[in-house]
Amino acid sequence: MEAQDGARVRNEDVPPENQDLSFLLASVTAFMSEYGWYAAFACVGVYLLIQHLRKNRSTDSQISPVSTSSQDPDSVVRRQAALEVSRRRMQEEQDARAAEFRERQQRLEEDKRRQKIEMWESMKEGKSYKGKVQVAQSTEEATSSSSLRPKTDKKPLRNSGYSPLSGDGGGTCSWRPGRRGPSAGG
C-alpha cells in the first residue's frame, strides 16, 4: 500500500505480533529439558577455567616486576656471594660432624678389637670367656639387685597339674562345640 507520492504508508489496522518474549520461554524450556545437565557442567567448567587463568595471570604479573628489578648486576653478585658463603659454612659443619662420627666409629672398633684380644688371651690361659668389663658389670648387678628388696614367696597362679587341654578345672564356663547340621530343623 503505497501512497501516490512514493512514500510507504503503514497499515494501522494490523497489530504487531510477538511484542512479548513468551515465544522465547517455550524454546528455552525445551532446550534446558534436553540439554540442562550439559549446560550446567559447561558453566562450571568455564568458571573453573576463568579462575585458573586469573591465578596464572596474577602470579605472572607478580613475578615479572620482581625479576626485572632484581636483575641489577650488583645485587646479583652480592646474592651469589652470600649464597656461596652460606653453602661453604654448611659444608664445613657437615665435614666436622662427619669427622666426629668417624672418630667415634674408630674408637668403638678399637674397643671391640681390644675386647676380642682380651677374650682370646683369657681363653688361652683357661679363664672364662667373659672379659673383665663384663665380669665387673655382673658383680655390680648382683650387688644392686640384692640391695633392692628380697624376693617374696608368692603362691603360683595355677597348680602344677593344670592342663588347659584336659577340660577340668575351668569352673562354670566351658567351651562346647556347636551342633553339626542345619541350624533349624524342619
N, C-alpha and C positions, 0 to 999 in steps of 0.2 A: 504494500500500500504506500505508494509514493505520492507525494504531492506533485502538483504540476510544476512547481518551481525546482524540482530535483532534490528536495530535502526529504529525508526519511521522516516519517511520522510514526510515532509509537502508538501501538494499539492499547488503549487504556482499558479495554474490556477484559483482557486476559490477565488473570492474576499470576504473578511469578511463582514457579514451583520450587520446592526444596529450599526454602529460606532457613529452616532449622536444620540441625545436624542429626536428625533421627535416622537417616539412612546410614550414617557413619556408625552408629551404635550397633546396628544389626551386623555389619561387616566385621567390626572389632570383636564382638561377642563370638562370632563364628571362628575367627582366626584364633582367639585365645582358647576356645574349647578344643580346637585341633592341635595347636602348637604352643600351649601355655607353658608347659614344663621346659620346652626348648628355649622359649623366650626368657624364662626365669634364670635358667642356667647360663644363657648368654649374657644377661645383665650382670650376674655375679662374676663371670669371667672377665668382662670388660672392667668392672670395678677393681678387681684384683690386679689386672694388668696396669690400670692407671696408677694404683698405689705403688706398684713395683717400679714403674717408670719415674714417678715422683721421687722415690727414695734414691734411685740411681742418679737422678739429675741433681738432687740436693747434695749427695756425697761428692759428686764430681765438682760441683761449684765450691764445696768446702776445701777440697784437696788442691785445686788449681791455684788459688791465691797463696796458700801456704807454701806450695812448692816453688812458685815463682819468686816469692820474697826470700826463701831460704837458699836460693841459688847464688847468693853473694859469695864470692870466692874466699874471702877471709873467714867467714863463718863456717864454710865447708871445711877449710883447712883446720880451724880450731876444733870443730866437732870430730874430725877424723883423728886428730892428735889426742883428744880426750878419750876417745874410744880405744885407741891403741894403748894408752896408759892404763886404762881400767882392765883391758884384756891381759896386759903384762902382769899387773898386780894379782889378778885372779889366778893366772898360770903359776906365779911364784907361790901363792898359798897352796895350790894343788900339789906342786912339787914338794913343798915342805911336808904336807900331810903324807904324801907317798913315801918320802924318805923315813918319816917316823914309823910308818907301818912296816916298811922293810926291816928297819932296825928291830922292831918288836918281834917280827917273824923270825929273824935270825937268832935273837935271844931265846925264843921259845924252842927253836930247833936245836940250839946248843944245849939247852937244859934237858931236852929229851934225849939227845945223844949221850950226855953225861950220865943220865939215869940208866940208860941201857948199858953203858960201860960198867957202872957200879953194880948193876944186876948181874952182869956176866962175871965180874970178878967175885961177887959173893957166891955165885953158883960154883965157880971153880974151887972156892975154899970150902964148899959144902954147906954153906949157910942157906937161909931161906931165900925164896925168890924175891921177896919184897925188899925194896930199898930202905935206907934209913929214914927217908922222909915219910914213907907210908907207915913204918913202924911207929914213928913219933905221933903221927896223926891218930893211929888206932889206940895208943895209950891215952891220948888226950880225950878221945871219945869215950873210952871206958871210965875214966875218972869223972867226966861230966855227966854221963848217964847214971852213974851210981849216986851222984850227989843230988840229982833232981828229986826223985822220990822212989821209994821201993815199990815193987810190983805188989799189987793186991790180988789175993786169990778170989777170982770171980767164978761163979758156977757157970758151966757151959750152957749154951742156948738150947741144945738138944742132947738127949742121952746118946751114948756111944752106939747103941744098937739101932739107931734111926736109919731108915732107908726110905726115900721118897717113892720108890717104885713098889714097895710092898703093899701099900694101901692102908696099913694100920696107923693109928696114932694121929689121924687127921682131924679128929673131933667131929663136929656135926656136919661140916661142909666137905663134901667129896664130889669128885667129878665122875659122871657116868656118861658113857657114850649114848648118843641118840638112837632111836629105833631105826631099823632098816625098813625100806619100803616107802610107799607113798605116805604123806603126812595125814591125809584124810581118807578114810575108808568109804566104800560105797558101793 
